[in-house]
Amino acid sequence: MIIPKTLLNIFLITAQFLLYFFLSYLFKIETRFIIYSFFIYFILNFFKGTYSLNNNLVWEDLKKQLQIHSEFFAIIIITNLVFFGLKYVWFYIFLSVTFIFFNIFFTNFIKNHFWKYLKKKILVIGTGSTAKQFSKLIKIHHSSMYQLVGFVQINGGCDVPKDQIVCKYSELLDYVKANPIDQIIVALPGKSLKDLNWRKISNDLDGHVKKLKFIPDNNGIFNLNSKIQDYDGLLLITATNQIHSKCRNIVKRIMDILLSLGGIFILGILVLLFSKKIRKDGGPIFFKHSRIGKDLKEFKIYKFRTMYVDAETRLQDMLKDETKREEYYNNFKLKDDPRITPIGKFLRESSLDEFPQFINVLRGEMSLVGPRPIVKKELELHYGDEIGKKVFQIKPGITGMWQSHGRSDVEDYEERITSDLYYIRNWSLWLDIVLLLQTIKYVLNRKGAY
C-alpha cells in the first residue's frame, strides 16, 4: 500500500528533524547552520535508502547508518573549514552517535508496529533443505518484513511442511496471477535444476512479480566478500578471502586488546562477587584446561571453575553408562551433569564462566571471534589433521559462527566445522562485530547454554 508507506516515511523524516532541531536548540546552534546541515543529512539518508524501509536485517541497518554518519561528519567538517570556520565539531560527533541509535531504534519501531503495511508477501520455489533453512530465518528475523505465503514444489523431495506447499511449478503462473505476491525466492540446489534452469524461471515470471531473488549454489561457501560482475553477458562471482590480510589482522588484534581489557575489568568484579561460592568445596576459582589453538598448538584456556574438585573421578564413573558415554563423546559435555556445582550451573547458564578467557585474548592465545576451541580428543574423533589445519589456521575465539547461531543447540560436529570454515572464508571485521552482537543476544536469552 503506497499511501501508508509514504506517511511512514514522512513520520520518520519529521521525527528526525524534531530531534535534530531539539538537540541543536539545546547546544545553541545557529539556525542557518541547522537548516544547512539537516539538508545534507536528509540527502544522505534519502540516497542511502533509510526512508525506503527495505527488507534489511538489523546489522545491515547498523552498517548503513555507520556509513551515512561517517560521510555526514566528513562533509560537515570539510564545509565548515571552507565556509564557516571549524565550528560545532563536538556537537556533530555527539549528534552522529545519537542519530545512529535513534535511526536504528525508530526504523525498527516502524517496521514492527506497521508491519502489515510494509510486509512483502513471498513465495519460495523449492521444498528442500535450502528452502527450509530460509523459512526458519524468516521467523527469526521479523524485521526483514518477509511474509512467507508458501512453497512451490519442483520435484518429489520435501523437507518443508506439506500443508505450506501452495502449488506445483507448472501451476505457479496461474497462482501468481490470482494472488498478490511481491517477491519470489528461488531456493533450489543445483541437482534440482536438471529440467528447470534459471533462464526458464526468469522468462516464466518476468513481469508477474516485482522482484525475483536467487539463492546460488555457492551459498554457504563465499557469501559476504563476494562481488557480482557482468562479464560481457556472463555472470562472474568474485570471492575474496581476507583472513590473511596483515592490515586487517592488525586492526582485529587492536580490537581484541581493547575489548579484552574491558572484559578483564568485568572479570575482576565477577571474582569479587563469586569467588567465595566457587571456593566453597575447597577448589580454586579458575579452571585451566588444554585446548587446541592456532596451527594445532595446545594452550591452557581459562574459565571459572564450575565443577566439583573430584569431577574427573565422577566422569569416569558416569562413562561406564553406555548412554552417558555416547552423549559425552558426541558433544564433550552432558546435560544435567552431576559434576557441576550449584554456582557453576548459574555461571554456565549465564555464560559468565567464559569471562576468564579474556585473559587468553589479551595474551594473544585466542581472539574475541574465531573457531570454537576444542580438546585434543575432539580433533582426533571429529576433525582430523587436514580439516583441523584448515579450521585452526587462525586463533580460536570466545565466540564464533556456531555459538552465535545456536551455541550448544548445534550438536552436529559437521555443522560446527562447516560454520567455522564459513567464518574463515568470509571473515571481515564487520562479520566479527555482527557475531559479537548476535552472541550478546543469545547470551541474554540464555539460549543453548549448559
N, C-alpha and C positions, 0 to 999 in steps of 0.2 A: 504493500500500500504506500503510494508516493507521499500523500499529504501528511500522515503521521510521522514518517521518517524525516520529512522536511521540517516539521515542527520540532522534532527531537534535535535536529541539527541546530536550529535557532536557539533552542533551550540550552544546548551545550555552549554555543558561542556567547550567549548572554551571561551564563554563569561564569565563563572565563573572564569576560570583560568586567563584570561586577567585582570579582575577586581581585583582578588586576588593578582596577580603579581604587578599590578599598586599600590595598597594600601600598599603592603609590601615594594615596592621600595620607596614610599613616607616616610614611617616610618623607612627606612634603616634597614630592617630585613635581616639577613644573608641568603645567597642563599640556603645553606643546610637546613636551618630551613623552608624556603618557600616550597621547594620540599617535605620535610618530612611531614609538616603539611597539605599541599594540598592533598597529597596522602591519609591521614587519612580522610580528608574532602570528597574526591571523593568516598572512600569506603562507608562511612556512607550514603551519598546521593544515591549511587547505590543500597545498600541493603534496604534502606527505601522507594525506589520507586520514587524518584524525577524525574529520567530520563525516567520513563515509561509513564509519561504524562497521567495518568489514569483519569477516569471519576469522579474526586473529586470536591466537592464544595469548594469555596474559603476558608471558615473557616476550612475545613478539611485539605487543603494545609497549612494553617497557623499553625494548631496544629502539623502537621507533621514537619514543619520547626522548631518550638519551641523545639520539641523532638530532632531533629537532632543537633541543635546548643547547646542544653544543654549537650548532650552526647559528642559532639566535644570539648566543653570547658573543660569538666571534664577530658577527655583523654589528652588534651594538658597540663593541669595543672599537672596531675599525671606524665606524661612522662617528662615534664620539670624538675620536682623535682628530678626524677631519673637520667636523662641523661644530662641535660643542666643547672641545677640550675633554679631558678624562674626568667625567662626572658619573656619579651614581654606580660605580663599579661593584661595590659591595652589595648594594641593593639588588642588582641584577644577578649576582651569584645566589643571593637568598631567594629571589623571585624564581629563578630557573629550577632550583631544588624543590621549592614549594609546588610549582606547577607540574613537575614530573609526577609527583604522587597525587596531586589533585586530579590531573587528567586520567591517570590510571584508575583511580577510585571512581571518578564521575562517569567515565565511559562504561566501566563495568556495572555501575549502578543503573545506567540507562539500559544496557544490554539485558540485565537480569529482570528489571521491573517492566520493561516494554518489549520483552522477548517475543510476544505474539505478533508484534508489528515488524520486527526485524528478522525473524527466523527465516531460514532458507530450507524449503522442502526439497529433500534429495532422495534419489533412487540410487542404489548400489548394484551395478552389474557384476554378478558373481555371487556364489554361495559357499566359497571355500574358506580356508583359514585366513587369507588376507582380508576378505570381506568381514569375517567375524571379528578380527582384530580392530578393523576400522570402526565397526559398530560399537565396540567397547570403549574406544577412545572418545566417540561422540558423547557417550553417557558421562564420562569423566570430565570432559572439557565443555561444560554447559555454555560458557561464554563464547564459544565458537559459533553459536546460534544455528547449528545444523539440526533439522528435524528429520529423522530417518522415516521415510514413508514405507520403505520395504526393499526387498531384494528381487533382482531379476535373474532367473535361472538360465544357465547356458547348457550345462550337462547334468549328469545324474548325481555328481558329488554334492554333499550338503553338510556343512558344519554350522549353519545358522538355524534358528527355529523355523520349522516348516510353515507355521502359520504366519510368518512375516514375508514369505515369498508371494509377491503380488501378481507375477505373470512370468511367462517364458519369454526368451528374447524375440521369438517370432511374433509375439503379441505386444511387444514394447511400444511400437509407434502408435498403435491404437490406444494403449493405456495413457501415453503422454498427451495425446490429443484430448482425451476425456478427463484428465486430471491435471490440475496446476502443479507443475514440477519446475523448480528453479534451477537445480543443478543435477547432473548425473555423474557419479563417480565410478570409473571402471577399475574394479579390483579383481584382476584375473592373473594367475600365474601363467608363464609362457606356454606351458603344456596344454592349457585350456583353449588356446587360440589356433588349433590346427585347422578348424573350419571357419574361424572368425578372426579377422585381423583388425588392427587399429583403424586402417583406412575405411574399411566397411562400416565400422561403428560410427566414425565421424561422418561419413556420407549419409548413413541412415538417419542420424539425429540432427544433422545440420539444419538450423532454422527452427527447430522444435523445442530447444531448451536454451536458456541464457548462457549457461556455462557447462562445459564438458571437461572433466578432470580425469587424469590417468594416474594410477599408482604403478610406476615402472617396475620391470623385472629386477632392476638392481637395487630395489628398496631394501634398506637394512644393511647395505654394504657401504656405499658412499652417498650420504644424503646432504649433510649440512655444508660441506665445502665444494659442492658440485655447481658447475655453471653450464647453462644451455647455450648452444651456438648453432645457428643455421649456416651450414657449410654448403652453399650453393644447392639447396634443396635437400641436403642430408642433415638429420638431427645428430649433433655431437654433444655428448655429455662429458665435460672435463672434470675429473676427480683429482683433488689435491690433498695430499697427506701432510699436515703441518706439524706432526708430532715431534719432528727433529729440528724444527726451526730454532736456531740459537737465540735469536732476539725474543721470540715469543716465550721460550722456556725461561729466559731471564726474568721476564715480566711475571710469569707463572710462579717462579721462585720468590720473587718480591711479595707477591700476593700471599703466598704460603706463609712467609715470615711474619708479615703484618697481621694477618688474621690469626695465626697461631699464638702470637703474643696476647691478643685479646682472649683467645681460648684458655691460655695458661692463667690469665688473671681470674677468669671464672673458675678454673680448676682450683685455684687457691681458696676461693670461697667455699667450693664444694668439699674440700678437705676439712676445713673448719667445721662444716655442718655435719659431715657424715663419718669422720674418722673414728669417733668413739664407738659408733654402732658397727662399723666394719670390723673393728678390732675386738669385738665382744667375745669371739670364740678363740681369741689368743693369736690370731694370724696377723700378717702385715696389711697395710692399707692397699698397696699396689700389687698387682699380679703381673709377672713378666713371663712371656711365652715366645718360643721360637717360631717365626713366620718366614715365608719366602718373600724376598724383596726384589729389587731391580737386578736384572741379569741372573736371577735364580739364587742370589746370595742370601743367606739367612741373617736375620736380625732379631732383636728382642723387642716385642711390642709391649706397650704399657696399657694396662686397664685398671680400673678399680676392681679389687678382689670381690667377686660376687658368690664364690663357692666356699664351702667349709674347708678347713685345713686338710682333712682326710678325703678330699674329693676324688683323688686318683684311686684310692682303695675302693671307694664306693662305686666308681666307674667299672672297675674290673669285676666286681660282684654283679653289677647290672648287665654287663656284656655276656654273662652266662645265659641270659634270657635271649632266645633267638630273635624275637620281635624287637626288643630293645636294641640288639646288636645291629639288626638291619636298618632301623631308623637312624642309629648313630652314624653308621658308615655311609648312609645316603646323604646326610646333611651335616655331619660332625657337630650336631647339637641335638638336644632332646626337649620335647615339650613336657611340661610337668616334671622337670628334672629335680629329684630329691636332693641333689648335691648343692642346690642353690639356697643361700641363706635368705631370711625374710627381707633384710635390707637389700640384698643382692637382687632379689626379684624386682623390687621397686626401681633400682638403678638400671636394670636391663630394660624393663618396660618403658621407662622414660628416656632410655639411651644415654643417661648420664655416665654410665660405666665407660663410655668411649672417650670421655674428655681427656684422660691422661695421654691419649695418642697425639695430642697437640705437642707433647714433648718430642715424640718421634718426628713430627713435621718440622719442628724447629731445628732438630739435629740433622735434618736432611735425609732421613731414612724413609720417610713417607711424604705424600703430598695431601692436600686437602681433598682432591678429587683424583681418582685413579682406579685401577683394578682392585678387586677385593683381596686383602692379604690372606693367604691360605697357609695351612700347615703342610709339612713335607709329605704326609700320608695322602692328603688330597691331591697333591701334584702327581704322585705315583699312580693313584687309583683313577683319577678323572681327567688329568691334563696330559701327562706325558711330556717329555723334554721338548719336543718340537712345538707343540701348542704353548707349553709353558714359557718358552723363549719369546714367542710372539706376544703373549699377554704381558710378560714381565720385562719387556724392553724398556718400560718406564716404571716409575715408583708406584707402589700400591697406595691407595687413598683411604682416608677416613670414610669417605662416601664415594659413590660411583653410579654407573648406569643401573645396576640391578638393585642397589639399596634405594635409589630414588624412585624406582618403578615397582616397588612391592616388598623390598627387603626380604625377610625370611619366608614370605609367602611364595617366593620364587624358589621352588625346590628342585627343579631340573638343572643339573650341572651343565648340560649342553646349552640351555638357555642363558645361564650365567656367563659362560665362556663367550657365547655369541654377543651378549651385551657388552662385555669387556672389549672384545675385538671391534665392535661398532664404535665404542668410545675412542679407541686408538686411531681408527681410520678417519673419524670425523672430528677429531679433537680441535677445539679452539678455546680461547679464553672465555668467549661468550657462553659456550657449552658448559664450561666449569661453573659459571655464575648461575645458569639455569638449573643445573643439577644440585647446586647448593641450596637454591630456593625451593626446589622440589623436595629435597631431603628434609628441610625445616618443616615443610607442610606435612610430610609423613610422620615425622617425629612428634609434632604437635597432636596429630591424630592417634598417636601410639599404634600405628598400623604395622603389623608384621614383626614386632619386636618380642623376643623371648630368649 
